[in-house]
């Protein structure tokens, strides 16, 4: 059934590789016989895959409350919002129906998730004391919820958790196909939580120290970025548009390309952050936990001014970038990445990962080729550690070529 709904082979393979594929396909055939449209069947297939993976992570059964809680966390992780009413109805109607048909729907007992109090305190610690971004917090919450759900029922407190249970969970995720970098991030989240739990006296300190992380090789991943010509073409393609969406996208792209901002920093940019008299731009750096001031370059200033004058809706929101159609709301970070991805693919750019962050990498690469030092690039990008900037030395092709051409004969 999936090969009838989706044309791309990799998408069909992903749906068929999920849990309970035969039961999901039977449900889709029944929904098709009931007269649902092709687009609705695609949404049902997406919902069923999500539900099947949730059931697998919860030991073979799940309640409606647990399912909706997991859905809310996943949607919030992507765009910072709760799922729409349509998505919620889709899951309640088809997701619960499918769970009931396979006997995997548990009755709701209105009990909070396991270790909800401890995880809530950890979330507040990450937000207030660590100053982490909402996406990082939501990601760690998601990972901890899944880990807690995998623990045996006999584990009634964090003090009962053993290092062998953590190792078994990491090994299970590795067998499911997680990459080394993803396993390292998962283990880091577990280590961070249990380190905090030990400080609160909920478990022994040796638990966090005993979590072994997969080794990551220094500078192992080279960021693949759009070329200078592709970036310039991206700006030129939006510079001449007269419709509100194109005008807004051009202003957003100008900020991403010229300043190398993160998508969340563009999302949080407010009207008062632009000082038109002093010609400065104030960007709140969440990782540095302080604002950073930039001179407002003429091309970026003109792009923003044109957007504010000709395209931005007149409303009470203070965010610079808003949706064009009502109900007006700030443009989300996921929407910014989706816009960049769509426009780069339209140009024929082919990269492993395409989104707003690849323009940040491109900005760093251009600064390096222009002769800026790593310290200057780190300050421009708002990095807390020079280790985050060292990765760009591997894309300095001109510098690497000069090193390769050195005559080392005299030293031998």
DAWOJO-V461024 format. One record per backbone hydrogen bond with DSSP energy under -1.0 kcal/mol. NH is the residue of the N-H (numbers start at 1). CO is the residue of the C=O. E is the energy in kcal/mol with one decimal. If there is no record, write none. Layout:
[[NH	CO	E] [NH	CO	E]]
//
This chain:
[[5	1	-1.0] [6	2	-2.5] [12	8	-1.9] [13	9	-2.5] [14	10	-1.8] [15	11	-2.2] [16	12	-2.2] [17	13	-1.5] [24	20	-2.1] [25	21	-2.4] [26	22	-2.1] [27	23	-1.8] [28	24	-2.1] [29	25	-2.3] [30	26	-2.0] [31	27	-2.3] [32	28	-2.4] [33	29	-2.3] [34	30	-1.3] [35	32	-1.4] [36	31	-1.7] [41	37	-2.3] [42	38	-1.9] [43	39	-1.7] [44	40	-2.4] [45	41	-2.5] [46	42	-2.1] [47	43	-2.4] [48	44	-2.8] [49	45	-2.0] [50	46	-2.0] [51	47	-2.6] [52	48	-2.8] [53	49	-2.1] [54	50	-2.1] [55	51	-2.6] [56	52	-2.1] [57	53	-2.1] [58	54	-1.2] [59	56	-1.2] [60	55	-2.9] [62	104	-2.5] [67	63	-2.3] [68	64	-2.4] [69	65	-2.2] [70	66	-2.3] [71	67	-2.3] [72	68	-2.5] [73	69	-2.1] [74	70	-2.2] [75	71	-2.7] [76	72	-2.4] [77	73	-1.9] [78	74	-1.2] [79	75	-2.5] [80	76	-1.9] [88	84	-2.4] [89	85	-2.4] [90	86	-2.4] [91	87	-2.1] [92	88	-2.3] [93	89	-2.7] [94	90	-2.3] [96	91	-1.6] [98	94	-2.6] [99	95	-2.3] [100	96	-2.5] [101	97	-1.9] [102	98	-1.4] [104	99	-2.7] [106	62	-2.5] [116	113	-1.3] [119	115	-2.3] [120	116	-2.3] [121	117	-1.9] [122	118	-2.0] [123	119	-2.4] [124	120	-2.0] [125	121	-2.1] [126	122	-2.3] [127	123	-2.1] [128	124	-2.9] [129	125	-1.2] [130	125	-1.9] [132	126	-2.2] [137	133	-2.3] [138	134	-2.6] [139	135	-2.4] [140	136	-2.3] [141	137	-2.5] [142	138	-2.4] [143	139	-2.2] [144	140	-2.4] [145	141	-2.6] [146	142	-2.0] [147	143	-2.0] [148	144	-2.8] [149	145	-2.2] [150	146	-1.0] [151	148	-1.1] [155	152	-1.7] [160	157	-1.5] [161	158	-1.1] [166	162	-1.4] [167	163	-2.6] [168	164	-2.3] [169	165	-1.8] [170	166	-2.4] [171	167	-2.5] [172	168	-2.1] [173	169	-2.1] [174	170	-1.9] [175	171	-2.0] [176	172	-1.0] [177	174	-1.4] [178	173	-1.8] [183	179	-2.6] [184	180	-2.2] [185	181	-2.0] [186	182	-2.4] [187	183	-2.8] [188	184	-2.1] [189	185	-1.9] [190	186	-2.1] [191	187	-2.7] [192	188	-2.5] [193	189	-2.3] [194	190	-2.5] [195	191	-1.9] [196	192	-1.9] [197	193	-2.7] [198	194	-2.0] [199	195	-1.6] [200	196	-1.5] [201	198	-1.0] [202	197	-2.7] [207	204	-1.2] [209	205	-1.1] [210	206	-1.4] [211	208	-1.1] [220	217	-2.0] [231	227	-2.3] [232	228	-2.7] [233	229	-2.3] [234	230	-1.7] [235	231	-2.0] [236	232	-2.6] [237	233	-2.1] [239	235	-1.2] [247	243	-2.2] [248	244	-2.4] [249	245	-2.7] [250	246	-2.3] [251	247	-1.5] [252	248	-2.2] [253	249	-2.9] [254	250	-1.9] [255	251	-1.6] [256	252	-2.2] [257	253	-2.6] [258	254	-2.4] [259	255	-1.7] [266	262	-1.7] [267	263	-2.2] [268	264	-2.0] [271	318	-2.5] [273	270	-1.6] [274	271	-1.3] [275	280	-2.3] [279	275	-1.1] [280	275	-1.8] [281	294	-3.0] [282	273	-2.7] [283	292	-2.9] [285	290	-2.0] [289	285	-1.7] [290	285	-1.3] [292	283	-3.0] [294	281	-2.8] [296	279	-2.6] [301	297	-2.9] [302	298	-2.7] [303	299	-1.9] [304	300	-2.6] [305	301	-2.5] [306	302	-2.3] [307	303	-1.8] [308	304	-2.7] [309	305	-2.1] [310	306	-2.8] [311	307	-2.1] [312	307	-2.8] [320	269	-2.8] [323	329	-2.4] [331	321	-2.5] [336	332	-1.7] [337	333	-2.2] [338	334	-2.3] [339	335	-2.1] [340	336	-2.1] [341	337	-2.8] [342	338	-2.4] [343	339	-2.2] [344	340	-2.5] [345	341	-2.2] [346	342	-1.6] [347	343	-1.1] [349	344	-2.4] [361	357	-2.0] [362	358	-2.0] [363	359	-2.2] [364	360	-2.1] [365	361	-2.4] [366	362	-2.2] [367	363	-2.1] [368	364	-2.1] [369	365	-2.1] [370	366	-1.5] [371	368	-1.3] [372	367	-2.2] [377	373	-2.3] [378	374	-2.7] [379	375	-2.2] [380	376	-2.1] [381	377	-2.4] [382	378	-1.1] [383	378	-2.4] [388	385	-1.1] [389	386	-1.1] [390	386	-1.8] [392	389	-1.7] [393	390	-1.8] [394	391	-1.4] [395	392	-1.2] [397	395	-1.8] [400	396	-2.5] [401	397	-2.3] [402	398	-1.8] [403	399	-1.9] [404	400	-2.1] [405	401	-1.4] [406	403	-1.3] [411	408	-1.1] [412	409	-1.1]]
//
